[in-house]
Amino acid sequence: MIKPESGPDSSTDQPLSGKIVLVTGGARRIGEGIARHLHMHGARLLVHYDTSYDQAVDLREELNGVRPDSLEIIQGSFRNIAELKINLRHIIHDLGGLDCLINNASRFYPTPISSTRDDQWDDLVTTNLMAPYFLSQAAAPYLKKNRGSIINITDIYAERPLPGYSVYSASKAALMSLTRSLASELGPEIRVNGIAPGAILWPEHDNDEVAQQRIIARTALKQIGNPGDIAKTALFLIASADYITGQIINVDGGRSILY
């Protein structure tokens, strides 16, 4: 679980008050960090999860205890995107609209070209590219009405592919291109931007400290980041970036310049 942040300095520091934000994969890791930060700044949240039921319920109970009826959860598999889109439309309608879609849910694992299977290709491309596209399609009418925004969580590996992870890297590169394409297509009513994290959280079950230190050494700031760094950037893009669209913001400690 992401450690809860301390509250805003002022009770009036609620730039997202009245705003409804959907975060995919929002029950764990970076998604949870984004959800907590936006909630702290006044957002009403719709948190999507696939298999992380217990974490989603715990997050809902905790944050609704802070501010009643401020967080709803929705289960959905990207393998059945049509059903998820229908369910999302119903719940967004019941909530009264949508102001921001954050396509955070992602799949990450190696796919050496010598052994990659088609089901791995389908899994990575479906989660990392197809789902953001069709969820943006479903959300667009509501976002257009509220002059809202879409934020896609991309990756440093979209521009600097990770050896052995070609399908993942390609799917994130395509998501970066999609971000720019949708910014052009959905403007002027909807802004579309991306955030490209560097070393924020190590992959689960990754205990290779030597490799981790090697990655940290390749950042200008010589340190790992945290989910709050991504969450603060998301808050900026939602609340303070009215003239920014079609951009990818690298939040990587300078790794992209020293790779």
C-alpha positions as CSV (number, residue, x, y, z in Angstrom):
1,M,0.0,0.0,0.0
2,I,1.2,3.5,-0.8
3,K,1.8,5.6,2.4
4,P,-0.9,8.2,2.8
5,E,0.2,11.8,2.3
6,S,-0.3,14.5,4.7
7,G,-3.1,16.9,3.9
8,P,-3.0,20.2,2.1
9,D,-1.6,23.2,4.0
10,S,-5.0,24.9,3.8
11,S,-8.5,23.6,3.9
12,T,-9.2,25.8,0.9
13,D,-6.4,24.0,-1.1
14,Q,-8.9,22.0,-3.1
15,P,-8.4,22.7,-6.8
16,L,-10.2,19.5,-7.8
17,S,-13.3,20.1,-5.7
18,G,-16.3,19.1,-7.7
19,K,-14.2,17.3,-10.3
20,I,-14.7,13.6,-11.1
21,V,-11.6,11.6,-12.1
22,L,-11.4,8.0,-13.3
23,V,-8.1,6.2,-12.6
24,T,-7.5,2.8,-14.2
25,G,-5.5,0.4,-12.2
26,G,-6.0,2.8,-9.3
27,A,-6.0,0.4,-6.4
28,R,-2.2,-0.3,-6.3
29,R,1.2,1.1,-6.8
30,I,1.4,4.3,-8.9
31,G,-2.4,4.3,-9.5
32,E,-3.0,4.3,-5.8
33,G,-0.6,7.1,-5.3
34,I,-2.4,9.2,-8.0
35,A,-5.8,8.4,-6.5
36,R,-4.7,9.4,-2.9
37,H,-3.1,12.7,-4.1
38,L,-6.1,13.8,-6.2
39,H,-8.5,12.8,-3.4
40,M,-6.5,14.9,-1.0
41,H,-7.0,17.9,-3.3
42,G,-10.7,17.5,-3.6
43,A,-11.4,15.1,-6.4
44,R,-14.2,12.6,-6.4
45,L,-12.8,9.4,-7.7
46,L,-13.8,6.4,-9.8
47,V,-11.1,3.8,-9.3
48,H,-10.9,0.9,-11.8
49,Y,-9.4,-2.4,-10.9
50,D,-9.2,-5.9,-12.5
51,T,-7.9,-8.4,-9.9
52,S,-7.0,-6.2,-7.0
53,Y,-10.4,-6.4,-5.2
54,D,-9.1,-6.3,-1.7
55,Q,-6.9,-3.3,-2.3
56,A,-9.7,-1.5,-4.1
57,V,-12.1,-2.1,-1.2
58,D,-9.6,-1.0,1.4
59,L,-8.9,2.2,-0.5
60,R,-12.6,2.9,-0.9
61,E,-13.3,2.4,2.8
62,E,-10.3,4.5,3.9
63,L,-10.9,7.5,1.6
64,N,-14.7,7.5,2.1
65,G,-13.9,7.6,5.8
66,V,-12.1,10.8,5.1
67,R,-14.8,12.3,2.8
68,P,-18.0,10.3,2.5
69,D,-19.1,9.2,-1.0
70,S,-15.9,10.5,-2.5
71,L,-14.7,7.2,-4.1
72,E,-16.4,4.5,-6.1
73,I,-14.8,1.4,-7.5
74,I,-15.4,-0.5,-10.7
75,Q,-14.1,-3.9,-11.7
76,G,-13.3,-4.7,-15.3
77,S,-11.1,-6.8,-17.5
78,F,-9.5,-5.2,-20.6
79,R,-10.1,-8.6,-22.2
80,N,-13.7,-7.6,-22.3
81,I,-13.4,-3.9,-23.2
82,A,-16.9,-3.7,-24.6
83,E,-18.5,-4.7,-21.3
84,L,-16.3,-2.4,-19.4
85,K,-17.2,0.5,-21.6
86,I,-20.9,-0.1,-21.0
87,N,-20.4,-0.3,-17.3
88,L,-18.3,2.8,-17.2
89,R,-20.9,4.8,-19.1
90,H,-23.6,3.8,-16.6
91,I,-21.5,4.7,-13.5
92,I,-20.2,8.0,-15.1
93,H,-23.8,8.9,-15.9
94,D,-24.8,8.2,-12.3
95,L,-21.9,10.2,-10.9
96,G,-22.9,13.2,-13.0
97,G,-20.1,13.3,-15.6
98,L,-16.4,13.0,-15.8
99,D,-13.6,15.6,-15.8
100,C,-10.5,13.5,-16.3
101,L,-9.5,10.0,-17.4
102,I,-6.1,8.7,-16.3
103,N,-5.1,5.7,-18.2
104,N,-2.7,4.3,-15.7
105,A,-3.3,0.5,-15.8
106,S,-0.3,-1.3,-17.4
107,R,1.3,-4.7,-17.9
108,F,5.1,-5.1,-17.8
109,Y,7.2,-8.2,-18.3
110,P,10.0,-9.4,-20.6
111,T,9.3,-10.7,-24.2
112,P,12.6,-11.9,-25.7
113,I,12.0,-12.2,-29.5
114,S,13.2,-15.8,-29.4
115,S,10.3,-16.9,-27.1
116,T,7.5,-14.3,-27.3
117,R,4.0,-15.8,-27.7
118,D,1.1,-14.3,-29.4
119,D,-1.0,-14.3,-26.2
120,Q,1.8,-12.2,-24.5
121,W,1.6,-9.7,-27.5
122,D,-2.2,-9.6,-27.2
123,D,-2.0,-9.1,-23.4
124,L,0.6,-6.2,-23.5
125,V,-0.9,-4.4,-26.5
126,T,-4.5,-4.8,-25.2
127,T,-3.7,-3.4,-21.8
128,N,-1.1,-0.7,-22.7
129,L,-2.7,0.6,-25.9
130,M,-6.1,-0.7,-26.9
131,A,-7.7,-0.1,-23.5
132,P,-6.6,3.5,-23.3
133,Y,-7.9,4.1,-26.8
134,F,-11.3,2.6,-26.3
135,L,-11.7,4.0,-22.7
136,S,-10.9,7.5,-24.2
137,Q,-13.6,6.8,-26.8
138,A,-16.1,6.0,-24.1
139,A,-15.1,8.9,-21.9
140,A,-14.9,11.6,-24.7
141,P,-18.6,12.7,-24.7
142,Y,-18.5,13.4,-20.9
143,L,-15.0,15.0,-21.0
144,K,-16.1,17.2,-24.0
145,K,-19.1,18.5,-22.0
146,N,-16.9,19.5,-19.1
147,R,-13.8,20.6,-21.2
148,G,-11.9,17.9,-19.4
149,S,-8.7,16.0,-20.0
150,I,-7.0,12.7,-20.5
151,I,-3.7,11.7,-19.0
152,N,-1.9,8.6,-20.4
153,I,0.9,7.1,-18.2
154,T,3.6,6.1,-20.8
155,D,7.2,5.2,-19.9
156,I,10.8,6.2,-20.4
157,Y,11.1,3.0,-22.5
158,A,8.7,4.3,-25.1
159,E,11.6,6.4,-26.5
160,R,14.5,4.3,-25.2
161,P,13.5,0.7,-25.5
162,L,14.5,-1.8,-22.8
163,P,16.3,-4.8,-24.3
164,G,14.3,-8.0,-24.0
165,Y,11.0,-6.0,-23.5
166,S,10.4,-5.1,-27.1
167,V,6.6,-5.6,-27.0
168,Y,6.2,-3.6,-23.8
169,S,8.4,-0.8,-25.2
170,A,6.5,-0.8,-28.5
171,S,3.1,-0.6,-26.8
172,K,4.2,2.4,-24.7
173,A,5.7,4.1,-27.8
174,A,2.4,3.6,-29.5
175,L,0.6,5.1,-26.5
176,M,2.8,8.1,-26.7
177,S,1.9,8.5,-30.4
178,L,-1.8,8.0,-29.5
179,T,-1.6,10.7,-26.9
180,R,-0.5,13.2,-29.5
181,S,-3.0,12.0,-32.1
182,L,-5.9,12.3,-29.6
183,A,-4.8,15.7,-28.5
184,S,-5.2,16.8,-32.1
185,E,-8.5,15.0,-32.7
186,L,-10.2,15.8,-29.4
187,G,-9.2,19.5,-29.2
188,P,-10.2,22.1,-28.4
189,E,-12.6,20.7,-25.8
190,I,-10.4,17.9,-24.4
191,R,-6.7,18.2,-23.5
192,V,-4.6,15.0,-23.8
193,N,-1.2,14.6,-22.3
194,G,1.1,11.9,-21.1
195,I,3.4,11.3,-18.1
196,A,6.5,9.2,-18.7
197,P,7.9,7.8,-15.4
198,G,11.4,6.7,-14.9
199,A,12.5,4.7,-11.8
200,I,9.5,5.2,-9.5
201,L,8.7,1.8,-8.1
202,W,10.7,-1.3,-8.9
203,P,8.8,-4.1,-10.6
204,E,7.3,-6.5,-8.1
205,H,9.5,-9.4,-7.1
206,D,12.6,-7.5,-8.4
207,N,15.3,-7.9,-5.8
208,D,18.3,-7.3,-8.0
209,E,19.9,-4.5,-6.0
210,V,22.9,-4.3,-8.3
211,A,20.7,-3.7,-11.3
212,Q,18.7,-1.1,-9.3
213,Q,21.8,0.8,-8.3
214,R,22.9,0.8,-11.9
215,I,19.6,2.4,-13.0
216,I,19.8,5.0,-10.2
217,A,23.4,5.8,-11.3
218,R,22.0,6.7,-14.8
219,T,19.8,9.4,-13.4
220,A,20.9,13.0,-13.0
221,L,19.4,13.2,-9.5
222,K,21.0,9.9,-8.5
223,Q,17.8,8.7,-6.7
224,I,14.6,6.7,-7.2
225,G,11.4,8.6,-7.4
226,N,8.0,7.8,-5.8
227,P,4.4,7.7,-6.8
228,G,3.9,11.1,-5.4
229,D,6.1,12.6,-8.2
230,I,3.7,11.2,-10.8
231,A,0.6,12.2,-8.8
232,K,1.8,15.8,-8.5
233,T,2.3,16.0,-12.2
234,A,-1.2,14.6,-12.8
235,L,-2.6,17.2,-10.5
236,F,-0.8,19.9,-12.4
237,L,-2.0,18.7,-15.8
238,I,-5.6,18.6,-14.5
239,A,-5.8,21.8,-12.5
240,S,-3.1,24.2,-13.9
241,A,-2.3,23.3,-17.5
242,D,-5.1,24.9,-19.5
243,Y,-2.8,25.6,-22.4
244,I,-0.9,22.3,-22.5
245,T,-2.0,19.5,-24.7
246,G,-0.2,16.8,-26.8
247,Q,2.8,16.8,-24.5
248,I,4.7,14.0,-22.7
249,I,6.2,15.1,-19.4
250,N,9.2,13.0,-18.3
251,V,9.2,12.4,-14.6
252,D,12.5,10.4,-14.4
253,G,15.0,12.2,-12.3
254,G,16.9,13.2,-15.5
255,R,17.4,9.6,-16.6
256,S,16.2,10.4,-20.1
257,I,19.1,12.8,-20.6
258,L,21.8,10.5,-19.2
259,Y,20.5,7.1,-20.4
